[in-house]
Every structure is written in C-alpha cells, then in structure tokens.
Amino acid sequence: MAMFESLSKRLEGIFNNLSGQGKLTEEDVNAALREVRIALIEADVNLKVARQFVERVKEKAIGADVLGSLSPAQQVLSIVNDELIEVLGGTEGKNKLELSGNPPVIMLVGLQGSGKTTTAAKLGRYLRDKQGMRPLLVAADMYRPAAVNQLKALGKQLQLPVYWEQMGADPVDICVNALEHAREQACNVIILDTAGRLNIDERMMEEVRTIRSRVQPHEVLLVADAMTGQEAVRVAKDFNEAVSLTGMILTKMDGDARGGAALSIRAVTGLPVKFMGVGEKTDALVPFHPDRLASRILGMGDVLSLIEQAQEAIDEEEALKAQEKLKAGKFDLEDFLTAMRQLKRMGPLRSVMEMLPGFNKLLQMPEMEEALESDQLKYVEAMILSMTKEERRNPDIINGSRRKRIAAGSGTKVEELNALLKQFNEMRSVFRQISTGKGPFAQLMRQYGKGGGGFPGLGGGFPGLGDGNMGEMPALPKPRGKKTGKAARKEKRKKQKARGRR
C-alpha cells in the first residue's frame, strides 16, 4: 500500500540491521528504537504518539529476555507488531459497524473535499454486496448543488436508491423524512450524506448536532482525507468534541507514502477507524483491520486479505477445470489467459504482490519496478489473443512464420513472443512437478489452505494449482524497451570483449 511505503522501507532496513547482529545489547535495542522513532515522525506520525510507541516497545523488549534469546531481532519485531496493532485500534473488534437498528442509520460528516459523497456510495455498495443489505442513500447537502446530483448519479450507476428533495429544503427535515421513506421502500440501512464544510463552522456544526439529535443515528462517522496528515487528526478531535463521533473512514489511503494520520488518529482521539478508501472506483472501500495493516507496514504481507480478494475474483468452476487439466498435463495458453484475467480482477499486480510475505524487497528491484509500471500483462494478453484457438491450445505448433504473424498482430516483437513462449513452457514444467511439494511457497500455501482457508476449490493454492504447492515462481515477462534476443547477445559479447582488453 503506497500509504506506508516509506515507513515500510525504513522499518525493514532497521530490522535487517538488527537481525545481522546475533545477540543484542541494550545499546543495540536503543539505537534501533531511535531509528524507529525517526521513521515514525518522517511518516507524519504525531510526535507524542511516536514517543509513547517507542517507550512501550523499549519497556517490553528490555524486560522480555530479548537480549539473551536465540532470535532477538524476531522478538523485537514481534513486539513492534503487537504495539502497531494496538496503536491502530487493537483486536477487540471496535472497527465493526453498528447495524442493529430498525433501520440502522449511518451519518457521514466531514470537511469539503474529503470524499464524503463518493464514500457514501462506496459504503452503500459495500453493505449491499458484502452484507446483503438494501441501503438508502440520502442527499442532505443543500449547500453544494453538485452534491445532490453527484449522489443521484452514483446511485443510478450502482443501482442504489437515493432519497433527495429540491434545493432549499431543510437538511434536518430531509434526514427525518428519509426514515419514513426507507421503511416504505423496505430499505434496511440508511446512509446520510450531510453537508461538508471548509472549516469547523459553528453554524454548520449546529445543523449536524440537530440532525444527530432528531434522527438518533447508530453511527456518526467522520470521513477524513488521510493525505492531510496531522490536519486530519485535528479535524477528528474538533468533530468529536462537537458531535460525539463513533468512528472514522479514512479516504485516499492509496495516495501518499507517509500514512501518519492512520497511526495517530486512534491514539489521539480514541476513535476507531472503520473503513479506508484505497482507490477511486466504487468498490475501493475496505474494512480497517489493524492486525493486517500492521503486518503490511512491517513488510510481512497480508495473506488473509489476499485470500479474500482471490475468493471474490476467481471463478470456482473455471479453477476446477484448470486443476483437472493440470493433473492431466494439458495446461495451455487459453488456461493461462484465463488465470491471468482472474489475477487482473484482483486489482493491480503491485497491490497483489504487496500482500505476499517477503515480496517487499523484490518490489524494490529496478527491473521489477519497470515490469510492474509498464503494465506488461496487457502485452502478454495481446500476444495470446493474436493467436488462433488451435495455437493457444497447442503452443508447440507455433513455428517461425506463425510467430511473425502473431507478433505483427499484437504490435510486439518476435523476441518478446519468444520470451513469453519460453516462460510459459517453463511454467508448465513447474506445474508438472507440483505433486512433489517443492518450492518457496509450498509450506505457506499448505498452512493457509488448512481448514478451508485457501482459494475456492483449490485446496488452499493459487488458481489451478491443486494442493497449493507452487513450485518455483516463473519470471515476469521482460519489460518493454529492454534488449532481448540478438540485441541482448550482441551487447553481452561486447561486454565480454571489453573485459578481455582490461
């Protein structure tokens, strides 16, 4: 997640240094924690929160026989992980929505520009698709004409009902009337999009207090822009004092590399963060899980979220067919294209890889950066779609003339097609060896596949990978623009000659 990119890199470096020192002294721990404090402050974490965080970690690290243990760096990392979870909200489940009313009412408040109206629509979609509810969106912002039209447009796009009245109507009356309308329309949750404000305006605050008093919402959630950093913390304090918030939704969590607001808000205000917006699309609203976020900040991945995303994106019937073809050794380019499209449905490749433990270092490699930024998958898809059905089902028949035709049809080079076919054959070879249980992710996939926790119908593995043993990961296609084939060999010979002359 881009929000914590710089913090993750700094913390990873700190713990790498610790792990290379064997047994630690108290001075080693102090030096490492000073670096942790600097990393937190650079990530825009509240100064007091950063200081308290480091003091708690130090107290536990020094007092837990860490210094004489066989793996002290891992124990310090575990303590930091536990404290991060606590700072982000703990594990007591307070980040869940209160939906016990008849119907439950969720009131959204916040400053203008924080993404409140879009968040109302995203939340409506989430409650419908994930919770099976029938939400009613209520346009109660009478001060910004575009807000009503925006919510109506989003409701139409998502096929969600929207209650609105003509401009000039009293926002308090709109919210009260929406309760009766929801019962008439059999809607079982109401989302109030109240007016945003440019700053903490007393008149506008009074309006929100009146709505709260008249409607008695079960949740009063502040929608705050996480990219504003400590300003978001100050806004949360002011709104909480004025209208007694029950929680927060942090938007634009995908847009900044610091993320200090998320780490400060709970500690400063005591308010749980319930959701976070991670993109512009209407499905880019996810529940806030402190433990999963802490794991990602420390570069340990987020396998549970990856599994949930895969369960939504992967078609179980298609996956079972691929599994059978794998067992029979008949996995072809059509199956590969299907698996690749399912992977794309899980989101950007970078965000998927960030959820895998240990991939942080790999993502920082220049060649991996280039491959991910160049969206290489679309070129792979173009090459496969330029093949005939017979060629996709039997890649071995693709000779020289066919390769020229496919490359021309996909706007790529023959060398790139050769690289794809070579990597596909290597991947197919790996799949044939899956039954041996070898490979770096075999143990991980078996662990998460137990008890039905894996991907649908696949015994815990990735799409079509049977028992969950991945074997060796095939290489990504080379990024466009790099020299391949004859050009690469020529460059290699030139370097060898140069070395010989020295």
Secondary structure, DSSP 8 states (H G I E B T S, - for coil): -GGGHHHHHHHHHHHHHHHTTSS--HHHHHHHHHHHHHHHHHTT--HHHHHHHHHHHHHHHHTTT-TTSS-HHHHHHHHHHHHHHHHHT-SS-TTS----SSS-EEEEE-BTTS-HHHHHHHHHHHHHHHH---EEEEEE--S-HHHHHHHHHHHHHHT--EE---TTS-HHHHHHHHHHHHHHTT--EEEEEE--BSS--HHHHHHHHHHHHHH--SEEEEEEEGGGTHHHHHHHHHHHHHH---EEEEE-TTS-S--HHHHHHHHHH---EEEEE-SSSTT-EEE--HHHHHHHHTT---HHHHHHHHHHHS-HHHHHHHHHHHHTT---HHHHHHHHHHHHHT--HHHHHHTSTT-HHHHTSHHHHHHHHTTHHHHHHHHHHTS-HHHHH-GGG--HHHHHHHHHHHT--HHHHHHHHHHHHHHHHHHHTGGG--STTHHHHHHHHGGGTSSTTTTTSSTT-TTT---S-------TTS--HHHHHHHHHHHHHHHHH-
